[in-house]
Amino acid sequence: MTPPADAQPRNPDAGDLGRRDFVASVLGAAAWLALPRVHDGEQESADYTLLSDVMVAMRDGVRLATDVYIPVGRAAPAGTRRFPVILERTPYNKTAPSRSERTPTNATPLGRGDVAAFYARRGFVMVYQDCRGRYKSEGEFVKYLSDGNDG
């Protein structure tokens, strides 16, 4: 398929990620998570600013505890002050290591900060939020039913 004559090329720095670029980013992230990790005692440089326990109000006034990891040292796309956001809502404690980063080669899951640093270096804001009624969030937790109106 030939693009129209007046079609503008995609600018990856402008935040308009094409389908192929998005898939490549996701596959790259998955590959990074699957690689064996060696902990040599060195800590990575500060890739993000953490806003911890931000209470975000829902439509009914219930506030959900939220940790926001904002990239530092990166310009926002297209000169704006906006970054793309990855949101993970969990009933299992937003500060606990996620079990989803455990692989056959890595029995120890990555911490939330490690995952956030990976995405912050690539220009994403990472947001972890406790579900309604869980850990530091307000409200009542009803398994499978309390999330629909919140997210």
N, C-alpha and C positions, 0 to 999 in steps of 0.2 A: 504494500500500500504506500503510495507516494503522498507525503504531507502536502497540504495546500501551499501555494506560492507565498502567501502572507504569513505562514506559520513562524512563530518565534522559537528559536532553540531554547531548550530548558537551561535554566541557570541553577546549578546545584547549590550555590551560595544564597539564592533567594528563597530557599525553603520549599520550592515546588519540586518535590521528589516524585519521579516517575515510578511506574510499577516495577520496572526492572531494577532501578536504584533501590527501591524499598526492599525488594526481595533479596538483593545483594547485601544490604545492611543487616537484615534479619539473619541471613545465613552466616554472615561474618560474625555476628554476635553469638549465634549458636555454636559456631566452631570455637570461638574464644572460650566459651563456657565449658566446652568439652575437653579442652587441652589440659594435660596434667599441670598442676600448679606446684611450685616449689616456694615455700615460705622461708626466706633467708633472713628474716628479722628486719628488713628494710621496709619502711612504709612509703607508699606513694605520696607524691606531692599533693597538696590540696587542690583537687579538681572541682570542688563544689563548695557552696555555702549551704549549710543545713539550717532550715527553719523547723525546729522540732515542736511537736505538739500544738500545731496551729489548729484551732477549733473552727471548723468550717460548718456554717449553719445550713441545714437542709430546709426544704419548703415548709415543713411543719415546725421549724424552730429548733429541732434536735441538732446538737453539734457533734460532729465526728472528728476525732483526733487524727491529725494528718502531719506527716513528716514530708517536707519539700526540700529536695536537693537541687540547687540552682547552679548551673555551670559558671565557673569563673575563668577569666582569661580568654573568653571567646566572644566574638561580636554576634549579636542577634542577627538572624537572617534578614537580608534586604534592608539593613539599617533601622529595623524596627527594634522595639524592646521586647519582642515576643520570641519564645522558643517553642519548639514542638515538645509535647508532654507525653510521658508514659505514666499511666495511672494503674496501680495495683491495689485493689481493695481486698482485705483479708480478715477472716474471723480468727486467725491464728497468731495475732500480735505483730504489729507492723515493725517492731524492733527486733524480733527473733529472726535468726537465719531462715531463709526459705528452703524448704526441702526440694523445690523444683530444680535447683542448681546442682543437685547431687547426680553424678554420672558413674558409670562403671569404672572410669579411671580416676574419679575424684569422689571419694566417700564422704569427705567433709564439704558441706555446702558453703557457698560464698555468703558472706554477711551482706546485709542490705547496703551498707556503705560501699562495699567492693563493687556490687552490681551498679549502684548509682554512679560511682566514679567512672566505670566503663562507659556508661551512656553520657555522662557529663562531658567527657573528653570528645565525644562526637556531637556535642551541641544540644543534647536533650535534657529537659528537666525531668527528674524522676520523682514521683509522688507515691508514697505508701500511706494507706489509710485504714484504720481499724473500722470494721463494720459496726453498724448500729448495735449498741448494747454490749460491745466487746471491748475489753481492756480499758483504755482511757476514753472511749466514745460514750456519749450519752444515749439514752433510749433503751428500748427493750429488744433483745435479740430473739428472732423467731427463725429457726433454721429454714433456709431456702426461700422464705417469704418476706423477710425484712429488708431485702436489698433492692427490689424492683423500683421503688419510688426514689431511692437515693442515688442510683447510678445507672 
